[in-house]
Amino acid sequence: MSRAGLPDLVLVQDMQGGSRISGNLGGGSFDVMSENGALFLGAPNFALTSNADIGHRMRAVAFPVAQWHKMLDEAVDGPFSFDLARVYDGMFDSPEIRSALGTLWALIKEEGTPSRLLARAAGCEILAELCRLGGAPLTPSKGGLAPWAERRCLELIRARLTEDISLDELAAEARLSPYHFARMFKKSLGLPPRLYLTRLRVEKACELLEHSNHPITEIALEVGYSSNQVLARVFAKHIGVTPSEFRRAVRDPARPSSSFSARPTPVRQP
């Protein structure tokens, strides 16, 4: 396979392994026997070439340089360079990136098209590790959010619960870069913005299931999910039962509460 240079940083994960792969991704020629979960990174604006001796499954994530350059400049407090030769030279491994990709694939399967908050947060996490491996580590964030910034961000999330709010919008509210904001939010709240939003939506869904007669499809839309099927998958993961089972359990005092995990742990209020 050959491809003209594109202004994207392309991360590929081999989902099967067992294939001999050779080529040049921007860091020189390589020839390796791939492994299940192995990672490959293609440099932006480089005419890529690769060959595989058997067919196999791969997944790819592209980072358009134009969309990420400003965030990376802010993350290193100066001009950022994509000269990451150490990770353009063939197959490499990173437990941190494999974990981030695994979470991303699982959430896409669970919720469908990834939200802007999920996509940007996952991108920040992956790029930070790629930069560390490439010898250009991003500036670490120090401390958590200022009280005023935390309050305003939580108010914004609650006010726009049904919307596809982005990490960039939340970061702008706190007057921080998306990279620093994501890390400082987690330090202050104990969980990343994406998971905070999910727990808030599940918490609101529980409240509506218990205290309203709204159809579950309507409740799904009220808490920001595209369908009752998506709400059911999220609910089963976080509560342990379907929304219908939860509604029956909380409305029937005689029904054993052990039939579901628990109500969601309340998230911090603004």
C-alpha positions in Angstrom: 0.0 0.0 0.0 1.2 3.5 -0.8 -0.3 6.8 0.0 0.5 10.4 -0.8 1.4 12.6 2.1 -1.5 13.9 4.0 -1.6 16.6 6.8 -2.6 14.0 9.3 -0.8 12.1 12.1 -2.1 8.5 11.6 -2.1 5.9 14.4 -2.8 2.3 13.4 -3.4 -0.6 15.7 -3.0 -4.2 14.5 -6.1 -6.1 15.8 -4.8 -9.6 14.8 -1.0 -9.8 14.5 1.0 -12.6 12.9 1.7 -10.7 9.6 5.1 -9.6 8.3 4.8 -5.8 7.7 7.4 -3.7 5.9 7.5 -0.1 4.7 8.4 3.4 5.7 6.1 5.6 7.8 8.4 8.6 8.1 11.2 7.2 10.3 13.1 5.0 7.9 12.5 1.5 6.4 11.3 -1.3 8.7 10.5 -5.0 8.4 8.8 -6.7 11.4 6.5 -9.5 12.4 3.4 -7.8 13.8 1.8 -8.6 17.1 -1.8 -8.5 18.2 -2.4 -4.9 19.5 0.9 -3.5 18.0 0.9 0.1 17.1 2.3 2.0 14.1 2.5 5.7 13.6 2.6 7.5 10.2 4.1 11.0 10.0 2.1 13.9 8.6 3.0 15.1 5.1 5.0 12.0 4.3 4.3 9.7 1.4 3.7 6.4 3.3 4.4 2.9 2.0 3.7 -0.4 3.7 3.3 -4.1 2.7 1.7 -7.0 4.6 2.1 -10.6 3.6 -1.4 -11.7 4.7 -4.7 -9.9 5.2 -5.5 -8.8 8.7 -7.6 -6.4 10.7 -6.4 -3.0 11.6 -8.0 0.1 13.1 -6.8 3.7 12.6 -7.2 7.0 14.2 -6.2 10.2 12.3 -5.1 13.5 13.9 -5.5 16.4 11.4 -2.5 18.6 12.2 -4.5 21.8 11.5 -7.0 20.9 14.2 -4.5 19.8 16.9 -1.5 22.2 16.3 -2.9 25.1 18.4 -3.7 22.8 21.4 -0.2 21.2 21.2 1.5 24.6 21.0 -0.4 25.6 24.2 0.5 22.3 25.8 4.3 22.8 25.4 4.1 26.6 25.9 5.7 27.3 22.5 5.8 26.0 18.9 5.2 22.3 18.8 7.1 20.1 16.3 5.7 16.8 14.9 9.3 15.5 14.6 8.7 12.3 16.5 11.1 10.1 14.7 11.4 7.6 17.5 7.8 6.4 16.9 7.7 6.7 13.1 10.2 3.9 12.6 7.9 0.9 12.7 6.1 -1.2 15.3 6.0 0.0 18.9 4.0 -0.7 22.0 2.4 1.5 24.7 0.1 0.1 27.4 -1.2 3.6 27.9 -2.2 4.1 24.3 -3.6 0.5 24.0 -5.7 1.2 27.1 -7.0 4.6 25.7 -7.8 3.0 22.3 -9.6 0.0 24.0 -11.7 2.5 26.0 -12.4 4.5 22.8 -13.5 1.4 20.8 -15.7 0.2 23.7 -17.4 3.5 24.1 -18.0 3.8 20.4 -19.6 0.4 20.4 -21.7 1.4 23.5 -22.7 4.9 22.5 -22.3 5.0 18.7 -20.6 8.0 17.1 -18.2 9.4 19.7 -19.1 12.7 21.2 -16.8 15.7 20.7 -15.9 15.5 24.4 -14.9 11.9 24.1 -13.0 12.3 20.8 -11.0 15.3 22.0 -10.2 13.9 25.4 -9.0 10.5 24.0 -6.9 12.4 21.4 -5.3 14.5 24.2 -4.4 11.4 26.1 -3.0 9.5 23.1 -1.0 12.5 21.8 0.5 13.2 25.2 1.9 9.6 25.3 3.0 9.7 21.7 4.9 12.9 22.4 6.5 11.3 25.5 7.6 8.3 23.5 8.9 10.6 20.7 11.1 12.6 23.1 8.9 15.7 23.1 6.9 15.4 26.3 4.0 17.9 26.9 4.3 20.3 29.9 2.7 18.6 32.9 -0.3 20.2 34.4 0.1 21.4 38.0 -2.8 21.2 40.5 -6.5 21.2 39.8 -8.9 23.8 38.6 -9.4 27.1 40.4 -12.7 27.1 42.4 -14.2 29.6 40.1 -13.2 27.6 37.0 -14.6 24.4 38.4 -17.9 26.0 39.4 -18.4 27.5 35.9 -17.5 24.3 34.1 -19.9 22.2 36.2 -22.6 24.7 35.7 -22.0 24.7 31.9 -22.1 20.9 31.8 -25.4 20.7 33.7 -26.9 23.5 31.6 -26.0 21.7 28.3 -26.6 18.1 29.5 -28.5 17.1 26.3 -25.9 18.7 23.9 -22.7 17.5 22.3 -20.6 19.8 24.4 -16.9 19.8 23.5 -13.7 19.7 25.5 -12.6 22.9 23.9 -15.7 24.8 25.1 -15.2 23.6 28.6 -11.5 24.5 28.5 -12.4 28.0 27.2 -14.7 28.5 30.1 -11.8 27.7 32.5 -9.4 29.8 30.3 -7.1 26.8 29.7 -5.9 24.7 26.8 -7.9 21.5 26.3 -4.9 19.4 27.3 -4.3 21.1 30.6 -8.0 21.4 31.3 -8.6 17.7 30.9 -5.9 16.8 33.4 -6.8 19.6 35.9 -10.5 18.6 35.8 -9.6 15.0 36.6 -7.3 16.2 39.5 -10.1 18.3 40.9 -13.1 16.0 40.4 -11.5 12.6 40.5 -12.7 11.6 37.1 -12.3 12.8 33.5 -14.9 15.2 32.0 -16.3 12.5 29.7 -17.0 10.2 32.7 -18.4 13.1 34.8 -20.9 13.8 32.0 -21.9 10.2 31.7 -22.5 9.8 35.4 -24.5 13.0 35.4 -26.6 11.7 32.6 -27.2 8.4 34.3 -28.0 10.2 37.6 -30.6 12.4 35.8 -32.0 9.3 34.0 -32.5 7.5 37.3 -34.3 10.5 38.7 -36.7 10.7 35.7 -37.3 6.9 35.7 -38.3 7.0 39.4 -40.3 10.3 39.5 -41.8 10.7 36.1 -43.9 8.6 33.7 -42.0 9.7 30.6 -41.4 7.0 28.1 -37.8 5.6 28.2 -37.1 6.9 24.6 -38.1 10.4 25.8 -35.8 10.1 28.8 -32.9 9.0 26.6 -33.3 12.2 24.6 -33.7 14.3 27.7 -30.3 13.2 29.1 -28.4 13.5 25.8 -28.6 10.0 24.2 -29.8 9.4 20.7 -32.0 6.4 21.5 -33.4 4.2 24.2 -31.0 1.4 23.0 -28.0 3.6 23.7 -29.4 4.6 27.1 -30.0 0.9 27.9 -26.3 0.0 27.1 -25.0 2.8 29.2 -27.4 2.1 32.0 -26.5 -1.6 32.1 -22.8 -0.8 32.3 -23.2 1.7 35.2 -26.2 0.4 37.1 -26.3 -3.3 36.1 -29.9 -3.5 34.8 -32.0 -2.0 32.0 -33.9 1.3 32.5 -37.2 -0.6 32.6 -35.9 -3.0 35.3 -34.6 0.0 37.3 -37.9 1.7 37.1 -39.8 -1.4 38.3 -37.4 -1.9 41.1 -37.5 1.6 42.6 -41.3 1.8 42.3 -42.0 -1.5 43.9 -40.8 -1.6 47.6 -41.3 -5.3 47.7 -38.8 -5.9 44.9 -35.3 -6.9 46.2 -32.9 -3.9 45.6 -30.1 -6.4 45.0 -31.5 -7.0 41.5 -29.3 -4.0 40.4 -25.9 -2.7 41.3 -26.8 0.6 42.9 -27.8 4.1 42.2 -25.0 6.1 40.6 -22.6 7.8 43.0 -23.8 11.4 43.0 -21.4 13.7 41.2 -20.2 16.9 42.7 -22.6 19.8 42.4 -21.4 23.2 41.1 
